[in-house]
């Protein structure tokens, strides 16, 4: 594969991003893509979408919570993450990303909890092995559409900011003509959605 790429563009280069950073790009893309896929069934309650949207939401949660771990590993010293908050640099997309990621993950966690809350309450009444834990997490299991819409809006705004930040972080690399284009964030968002469809179906 790499030989074909070199033959096509006739350029050989050193590796620009180490595996942990690439893992982050992959996982966060799958997460926000799967989050978008959850909206028709969970938020809009479209007929026939309920099962696939719940699976998509689960995929969004798993990938979303794993992605920052890869990002911390890419720092080589995870304790360095606080530098992004202590020494904010407005001209750096990485500095902005340190704020965008928590917005997305916070919104996603609340949205997922509100979406799964009635199911947790139902499981809590079933008397199964984890019934007590499910009942505790459900906090009564009441469905709140307004809260769900609010959490979905926050997660959507966070997802858009994360998609922009991730694409822009790559786009600023002028040495790579294939990356240095304003269309890169759009391309990454489209491929993230396609990957999320595949992951959910799998």
C-alpha positions in Angstrom: 0.0 0.0 0.0 2.7 2.5 1.0 4.6 1.7 -2.2 1.6 2.5 -4.3 1.2 5.8 -2.5 4.9 6.7 -3.1 4.5 5.7 -6.7 1.4 7.9 -7.1 2.7 11.1 -5.5 6.4 10.3 -6.1 7.4 11.6 -2.6 8.8 9.7 0.4 8.6 11.3 3.8 9.2 10.6 7.5 6.3 9.5 9.6 4.4 12.7 10.6 2.2 11.3 13.4 3.1 8.5 15.8 0.6 5.6 16.3 -1.0 7.0 19.4 -2.0 10.2 17.7 -3.3 8.3 14.7 -5.3 6.1 17.1 -6.8 9.2 18.6 -7.8 10.6 15.2 -9.4 7.2 14.3 -11.3 6.7 17.6 -12.6 10.3 18.0 -13.8 10.1 14.4 -15.6 6.9 15.0 -17.1 8.4 18.2 -18.6 11.5 16.8 -19.7 9.7 13.6 -21.5 7.1 15.8 -23.0 9.9 17.9 -24.5 11.4 14.7 -25.8 8.0 13.8 -27.6 7.7 17.2 -29.6 10.8 16.7 -32.4 9.5 14.4 -33.5 6.7 16.8 -32.6 8.1 20.2 -33.4 11.8 19.8 -35.8 12.0 16.9 -37.4 8.6 17.6 -37.7 7.6 14.0 -39.4 4.2 13.4 -37.0 1.4 12.6 -33.9 3.3 13.9 -34.2 2.5 17.7 -31.9 -0.6 17.7 -29.2 0.7 15.4 -29.1 4.1 17.1 -28.7 2.5 20.6 -25.8 0.4 19.2 -24.3 3.6 17.6 -24.6 5.4 20.9 -22.8 2.6 22.7 -20.0 2.7 20.0 -19.8 6.5 20.4 -19.3 6.1 24.2 -16.7 3.4 24.0 -14.6 5.1 21.3 -15.1 8.6 22.8 -13.9 7.5 26.2 -10.9 5.6 24.7 -9.8 8.4 22.4 -8.4 10.8 25.1 -6.4 7.9 26.5 -4.6 7.6 23.2 -4.1 11.3 23.1 -2.5 11.3 26.6 -0.3 8.4 25.6 0.9 10.5 22.6 2.2 13.1 25.1 4.7 10.4 26.3 4.2 11.9 29.8 0.5 12.0 30.5 1.0 14.5 33.3 1.7 17.1 30.6 -1.9 17.5 29.7 -2.5 20.2 32.3 0.0 22.4 30.4 -2.7 22.9 27.8 -4.9 24.6 30.5 -2.1 26.4 32.4 -0.5 27.8 29.3 -3.3 28.4 26.8 -2.1 29.4 23.4 -4.9 30.9 21.2 -2.9 30.3 18.0 -2.6 26.6 18.7 -5.3 24.2 17.6 -4.1 21.7 20.2 -4.8 24.3 22.9 -8.3 24.7 21.6 -8.8 21.0 21.4 -8.0 20.6 25.1 -11.3 22.5 25.7 -13.3 21.1 22.8 -12.8 17.4 23.8 -14.3 17.8 27.3 -17.3 19.7 25.9 -18.0 16.8 23.5 -17.4 14.0 26.1 -19.4 15.8 28.8 -22.3 16.2 26.4 -22.0 12.7 25.2 -22.0 11.2 28.7 -25.1 13.1 29.8 -26.9 12.3 26.5 -26.1 8.6 26.8 -27.1 8.5 30.4 -30.4 10.1 29.7 -31.0 7.9 26.6 -30.2 4.7 28.5 -31.8 5.7 31.8 -35.2 4.0 31.1 -33.5 0.8 30.0 -31.4 0.8 33.2 -34.5 1.3 35.3 -36.1 -1.6 33.5 -33.1 -3.8 34.1 -33.1 -2.8 37.7 -36.6 -4.2 38.2 -35.7 -7.5 36.4 -33.8 -8.9 39.5 -30.8 -9.9 37.4 -27.2 -10.1 38.6 -26.5 -6.4 38.1 -30.0 -5.2 38.8 -29.1 -3.2 41.9 -26.3 -1.3 40.0 -28.6 -0.7 37.1 -31.3 0.7 39.4 -28.8 3.0 41.1 -27.5 4.3 37.8 -31.1 4.9 36.5 -31.9 7.3 39.4 -35.6 6.5 39.0 -35.5 6.0 35.3 -37.7 8.9 34.4 -37.5 10.0 30.7 -36.8 13.7 30.2 -37.1 14.9 26.6 -36.0 18.4 27.3 -32.9 17.3 29.1 -32.1 14.8 26.3 -32.5 17.5 23.7 -30.2 19.8 25.7 -27.6 17.2 26.2 -27.8 16.2 22.5 -27.3 19.8 21.5 -24.2 20.2 23.7 -22.8 16.9 22.4 -23.5 18.0 18.8 -21.7 21.3 19.3 -18.8 19.5 20.9 -18.7 17.0 18.1 -18.6 19.8 15.5 -15.8 21.6 17.4 -13.8 18.3 17.8 -14.2 17.5 14.1 -13.0 21.1 13.2 -10.1 20.9 15.6 -8.9 17.5 14.5 -9.1 18.4 10.8 -7.5 21.8 11.3 -4.7 20.3 13.3 -3.7 18.2 10.3 -4.6 20.9 7.8 -2.0 23.4 9.1 0.9 21.0 8.1 1.9 22.9 5.0 4.6 20.4 4.1 1.9 17.9 3.2 0.0 19.2 0.2 -2.6 16.4 0.5 -3.4 17.6 4.0 -3.0 21.4 3.6 -6.5 22.1 2.4 -9.6 23.6 4.0 -11.6 20.5 2.8 -9.7 18.2 5.1 -12.0 18.7 8.1 -15.0 18.0 5.9 -13.3 14.9 4.4 -12.4 13.5 7.9 -16.0 14.1 9.1 -17.5 12.2 6.1 -15.1 9.3 6.5 -15.7 9.3 10.3 -19.5 8.9 9.6 -18.8 6.1 7.1 -16.5 4.3 9.6 -19.2 4.7 12.3 -21.8 3.1 10.1 -19.4 0.1 9.5 -18.6 -0.2 13.2 -22.2 -0.1 14.2 -23.2 -2.7 11.7 -20.3 -4.9 12.8 
